[in-house]
Amino acid sequence: MGEATPFASKGALTVVFPDALSERAGRETLVVTGSPRGGTSAIAYALRRLDYVLGERVGANNHEDLDFLDAFNLEPARKRKAALGQLIAARNAVHSRWGFKLPKAALHLAEFAELARDPVGVIIYRNPLAVGRSIVNRGPKFPQGSEGLLKGVAVAAERMRAASDQLLAARLPAVLIDFDRFREDARGNLVALADLLALDADGAAIDAVARDISKPGYKKIPG
């Protein structure tokens, strides 16, 4: 077995393959992903409020990149990779750094890493039981009762396992976010995230975003 690669932690954030992240920060292609109902929307909202480019056609509530959603839904893999490659090339031609948010991308991080320029992940981890409760609490259109709760727990656990396996296979540098702890010190963790990604974030903007994401529920970009 070779020498283990160190990781680094600060607050609710843990960085895997930190040297590679430091080299790419400021020119990275970012994927924000994790479990459905797992906190990805809050983190994507925060990044967008701090002027990070996370797509052109974006869901108003969940901040998902609709173009990448269409591409990741394609089968077989050959067709999906071709569509992703075209999207990535088009974004690279316009932006020196950019990203997208999509929970489903957790299943395809190795593909993303092969295609993207200086790929970096922001992967959100949340207690699977909290995810299950969140799914049930969305109302009768979603699975309910004990069965719905347990299905939600299973979905969250499987998605986070898939993301971890994909990160390891691709050796993809990433910021792992413990979402259950993140909002306990939203401002401090936002400052740390901005620093890791070499974002020129204004203190007043961080204060405003921290206040927003400390509260539950979806957030919309002002205006």
C-alpha positions in Angstrom: 0.0 0.0 0.0 1.4 3.4 -1.0 1.7 6.4 1.3 -1.7 7.9 2.4 -2.6 11.3 1.1 -3.3 13.8 3.9 -6.6 15.5 4.3 -7.3 18.9 6.0 -10.2 20.0 8.2 -11.6 23.3 9.4 -15.0 23.7 11.0 -17.6 21.8 9.0 -15.2 21.5 6.0 -12.8 18.6 5.2 -10.6 18.7 2.1 -9.4 15.6 0.4 -6.4 15.8 -1.9 -5.7 19.3 -0.6 -2.5 20.0 -2.6 -4.4 19.4 -5.8 -7.2 21.7 -4.7 -4.7 24.5 -3.9 -3.2 24.2 -7.3 -6.6 24.4 -9.1 -8.4 27.0 -6.9 -9.2 30.0 -9.0 -9.3 28.2 -12.3 -11.4 25.1 -11.4 -14.5 23.6 -12.8 -16.7 23.0 -9.8 -19.3 20.4 -9.2 -21.6 20.8 -6.2 -23.3 17.6 -5.3 -24.6 15.2 -2.7 -27.9 13.6 -1.7 -31.3 15.0 -2.7 -32.6 17.0 0.3 -29.1 16.9 1.6 -28.1 20.7 1.7 -26.8 21.0 -1.9 -29.3 23.8 -2.7 -28.2 25.9 0.3 -24.5 25.6 -0.6 -25.3 26.4 -4.3 -27.3 29.4 -3.3 -24.5 30.7 -1.1 -21.9 30.3 -3.9 -24.2 32.1 -6.4 -24.8 34.9 -3.9 -21.0 35.2 -3.8 -20.9 35.6 -7.6 -19.8 32.1 -8.4 -21.0 31.2 -11.9 -23.2 28.0 -11.5 -25.0 27.9 -14.8 -27.2 29.8 -17.2 -30.5 27.9 -17.0 -30.8 27.4 -13.3 -33.8 26.2 -11.2 -35.1 29.1 -9.2 -35.5 27.2 -5.9 -32.9 24.4 -6.1 -30.2 26.1 -8.2 -29.7 23.0 -10.4 -28.2 23.5 -13.8 -30.9 22.4 -16.2 -28.5 21.9 -19.1 -26.3 19.5 -17.1 -29.4 17.8 -15.7 -30.5 17.0 -19.3 -27.0 15.8 -20.1 -26.6 13.5 -17.0 -30.0 11.9 -17.8 -28.8 10.6 -21.2 -28.2 7.0 -21.8 -26.0 5.1 -22.8 -22.8 6.4 -21.2 -21.3 7.2 -24.7 -24.2 9.7 -25.4 -24.0 11.2 -21.9 -20.2 11.8 -22.1 -20.6 13.4 -25.6 -23.2 15.8 -24.3 -21.2 16.6 -21.2 -18.1 17.2 -23.3 -19.9 19.7 -25.5 -21.4 21.5 -22.5 -18.0 21.7 -20.7 -16.3 23.0 -23.9 -18.9 25.7 -24.4 -18.6 26.9 -20.8 -14.8 26.8 -20.9 -14.9 29.1 -23.9 -16.7 31.8 -21.9 -15.5 31.4 -18.3 -12.1 30.9 -16.7 -13.8 29.3 -13.7 -17.3 28.0 -13.4 -19.4 25.2 -12.0 -22.8 23.6 -11.6 -24.9 22.1 -8.9 -26.6 18.7 -9.4 -27.2 15.9 -6.9 -27.3 13.3 -9.7 -23.7 14.2 -10.6 -22.6 12.3 -7.5 -23.1 9.1 -9.5 -20.8 10.3 -12.3 -17.9 12.2 -10.6 -15.3 10.0 -12.3 -16.8 10.9 -15.7 -16.9 14.5 -14.8 -13.2 14.4 -13.7 -12.1 12.9 -17.0 -13.9 15.6 -19.0 -13.5 18.8 -17.0 -10.7 21.4 -16.9 -9.1 21.4 -13.4 -12.1 19.6 -11.8 -12.9 20.2 -8.1 -15.8 18.9 -6.0 -17.9 20.4 -3.3 -19.7 17.4 -1.8 -22.3 17.9 0.8 -22.9 15.2 3.4 -25.9 15.2 5.7 -27.2 12.7 8.3 -29.3 10.2 6.2 -32.1 10.2 8.9 -32.4 14.0 8.5 -32.6 13.5 4.8 -35.4 10.9 5.2 -37.3 13.2 7.5 -36.9 16.1 5.0 -38.3 14.0 2.2 -41.3 12.9 4.2 -42.0 16.5 5.4 -42.3 17.8 1.8 -45.8 16.5 1.7 -48.1 13.8 0.2 -46.5 14.0 -3.3 -43.5 12.3 -1.7 -43.1 8.9 0.0 -44.8 9.0 3.4 -44.9 7.0 6.7 -42.2 4.6 8.0 -41.7 3.3 4.5 -41.1 6.7 3.0 -38.7 7.6 5.8 -36.6 4.5 5.4 -36.5 4.8 1.6 -35.3 8.4 2.1 -32.6 7.2 4.5 -31.5 4.6 2.0 -31.4 7.0 -0.9 -29.2 9.4 1.1 -26.8 6.7 2.3 -26.5 5.2 -1.1 -25.8 8.6 -2.8 -23.2 9.6 -0.2 -21.5 6.2 -0.6 -21.5 6.6 -4.4 -20.0 10.1 -4.1 -17.2 8.8 -1.8 -16.4 5.9 -4.1 -16.3 8.2 -7.1 -14.0 10.7 -5.4 -11.6 7.9 -4.5 -11.6 6.3 -7.9 -10.9 9.7 -9.6 -8.7 11.0 -6.8 -10.8 14.2 -7.3 -9.8 17.1 -5.0 -12.9 18.2 -3.1 -14.3 20.1 -0.2 -16.5 17.8 1.9 -19.2 19.7 3.9 -20.8 18.3 7.0 -24.1 20.0 6.5 -25.4 19.1 9.9 -22.6 21.3 11.4 -22.3 23.9 8.6 -25.2 26.1 9.8 -24.0 26.1 13.4 -21.4 28.6 12.2 -22.5 29.5 8.8 -20.4 32.7 8.6 -17.2 31.0 9.7 -17.7 28.1 7.3 -18.6 30.3 4.4 -15.3 32.3 5.0 -13.4 29.0 5.0 -15.1 27.8 1.8 -14.4 31.1 0.1 -10.8 30.9 1.1 -10.4 27.3 -0.1 -11.8 28.3 -3.5 -9.9 31.5 -3.7 -13.1 33.6 -3.9 -12.8 37.3 -3.5 -15.9 37.4 -1.2 -17.1 40.7 0.4 -17.6 40.5 4.2 -21.0 42.1 4.0 -22.1 39.6 1.4 -20.9 36.7 3.5 -22.8 38.1 6.5 -26.0 38.3 4.4 -25.7 34.8 3.0 -24.9 33.4 6.4 -28.1 34.8 7.8 -30.1 33.4 4.9 -28.8 29.8 5.0 -29.0 29.6 8.8 -32.8 29.4 8.2 -34.5 26.4 6.8 -36.1 26.2 3.4 -35.2 27.0 -0.2 -33.6 30.4 -1.0 -34.0 32.4 -4.2 -31.5 34.8 -5.6 -32.7 38.4 -5.0 -34.1 40.2 -8.0 
